[in-house]
Amino acid sequence: MAAPRIFGIAGWKNSGKTGLAVRLVEEFTRRGYRISTIKHAHHDFDIDKVGADSYRHRQAGAHEVTIVSGTRYAIMHELRGAPEPTFEEILGRIAPCDLVLIEGYKREPIPKIEARRLESTNREPLAPTDPYIVAIAADHAVEAATLPVFDLDDTIAIADFIAKAVGLQPQT
């Protein structure tokens, strides 16, 4: 099976990454593509409710807990002190799709767009030191940019750019 097409959205906290990712998923889905996402969190997180059966299974020591219903399934894998899986390991678990959008993982060697907002926690540009950043999406003017610059809210133009960059063929 061919490696999936991947494209990242990088940026500092509060730079607009999640909003852009959501709008891109909506746009690519509207165009008929099957899209998957990977989101990297820099903090502990839980998708399970305290007291739920699956939570109790994990608390009891289960290595993986799978919840299945008629509408979705989720597999929670407890690391229990093991190292965080590599980006490649996570990518390998994704079901076949047209495009995997990556939010976070700003240091991975994958093509990505840098999100920038005036309200960002950190305003230091990533692009000058990351050769994998191929465009910038900002809510303000970007001076002396050597890369394509998009308005952060111009989802259609950004989606067109990503589709061309990864070689997505138009859906018929």
C-alpha positions in Angstrom: 0.0 0.0 0.0 1.3 3.5 -0.9 2.2 5.9 1.9 -0.6 8.3 2.6 -0.4 11.9 1.4 0.3 14.0 4.4 0.4 17.8 5.1 1.0 19.6 8.3 -0.3 22.7 10.0 2.4 24.1 12.3 2.4 27.1 14.6 2.7 28.3 18.2 -0.1 28.0 20.7 -3.2 30.1 19.8 -1.9 30.6 16.2 -5.1 29.3 14.6 -4.0 25.8 13.8 -7.1 24.0 15.0 -9.5 26.4 13.3 -7.6 26.0 10.1 -7.5 22.2 10.4 -11.3 22.0 11.0 -12.0 24.3 8.0 -9.7 22.3 5.8 -11.3 19.0 6.8 -14.7 20.5 6.0 -13.5 21.8 2.6 -11.7 18.6 1.5 -14.7 16.5 2.7 -17.0 18.8 0.7 -14.8 18.1 -2.3 -15.3 14.4 -1.9 -12.0 13.4 -0.3 -11.6 11.0 2.7 -9.6 13.0 5.3 -7.9 11.8 8.5 -6.2 13.9 11.1 -3.5 13.5 13.7 -3.3 16.0 16.5 -0.3 16.2 18.7 -0.9 17.3 22.3 1.9 18.6 24.5 0.0 17.7 27.7 -1.8 14.8 29.3 -5.3 14.3 27.9 -8.2 12.0 28.3 -11.0 11.2 26.0 -12.7 9.0 28.5 -15.2 10.0 31.3 -14.4 9.2 34.9 -16.6 6.3 35.9 -17.4 5.1 32.4 -16.9 1.4 31.9 -13.9 2.0 29.5 -12.3 4.3 32.0 -12.7 1.6 34.7 -11.0 -0.9 32.3 -8.0 1.4 31.8 -7.8 2.2 35.5 -7.7 -1.6 36.2 -4.6 -1.8 34.0 -5.7 -2.7 30.5 -3.1 -2.0 27.9 -5.6 -1.1 25.2 -9.3 -0.5 25.5 -11.5 -0.5 22.4 -15.0 1.0 22.5 -17.3 0.0 19.6 -20.8 1.2 18.7 -22.9 1.3 15.6 -21.5 4.8 14.8 -17.8 4.7 15.7 -15.0 3.0 17.5 -12.1 4.2 19.5 -9.0 2.5 20.7 -7.2 3.9 23.7 -3.7 2.7 24.2 -2.1 3.3 27.6 1.6 4.0 27.4 2.1 3.1 31.1 5.6 4.7 31.1 6.6 3.5 27.6 7.9 6.3 25.3 5.5 8.2 23.1 5.1 6.5 19.8 6.9 8.0 16.9 5.1 10.0 14.2 5.7 7.2 11.8 4.2 4.6 14.2 1.0 6.7 14.5 0.8 7.3 10.8 1.1 3.6 10.3 -2.1 3.1 12.3 -4.2 5.4 10.2 -6.7 3.7 7.8 -6.3 4.3 4.1 -7.5 7.8 3.1 -6.8 10.5 0.5 -5.0 12.9 2.9 -3.8 13.0 6.5 -3.8 16.5 8.0 -1.3 16.8 10.8 -1.8 19.4 13.5 1.2 20.0 15.6 4.4 17.9 15.2 6.0 21.1 14.1 9.5 19.6 13.9 8.6 16.6 11.7 10.1 16.6 8.2 6.8 16.9 6.3 5.4 19.6 4.1 3.4 22.1 6.2 1.8 25.5 6.4 2.7 27.8 9.3 -0.3 29.4 11.0 0.3 32.8 12.5 -2.1 35.0 14.5 -1.4 38.3 16.3 -2.8 36.7 19.5 -0.3 33.8 19.4 1.5 33.0 22.6 4.8 33.2 20.7 5.1 35.4 17.6 8.6 34.1 16.5 8.2 32.9 12.9 8.9 29.2 12.3 9.5 29.3 8.6 13.0 30.8 8.5 14.4 27.8 10.4 12.1 25.0 9.0 12.8 24.1 5.4 9.6 21.9 5.4 7.3 25.0 5.8 6.1 25.7 2.3 3.6 28.4 3.0 2.3 30.8 5.6 -1.3 31.5 6.6 -1.7 34.6 8.7 -4.2 37.0 10.1 -1.9 40.0 9.5 0.5 41.2 6.8 3.7 39.2 6.6 6.7 41.3 5.6 9.5 40.1 3.3 8.0 36.6 2.9 9.8 34.3 0.5 7.0 31.7 0.7 3.4 31.9 -0.5 1.3 33.8 2.1 -2.5 33.2 2.5 -5.1 34.9 4.6 -5.6 32.5 7.6 -9.4 32.5 6.8 -9.0 31.8 3.0 -9.7 28.1 3.4 -10.5 27.5 -0.3 -7.1 29.0 -1.5 -5.2 27.1 1.2 -7.0 23.8 0.3 -6.2 24.4 -3.4 -2.5 25.0 -2.5 -2.4 21.8 -0.3 -4.2 19.7 -3.0 -1.6 20.8 -5.6 1.3 20.3 -3.2 0.4 16.7 -2.3 -0.9 15.8 -5.8 -4.5 15.2 -4.9 -6.5 14.6 -8.1 -9.8 16.3 -8.4 -12.8 14.1 -7.4 -15.2 13.3 -10.2 
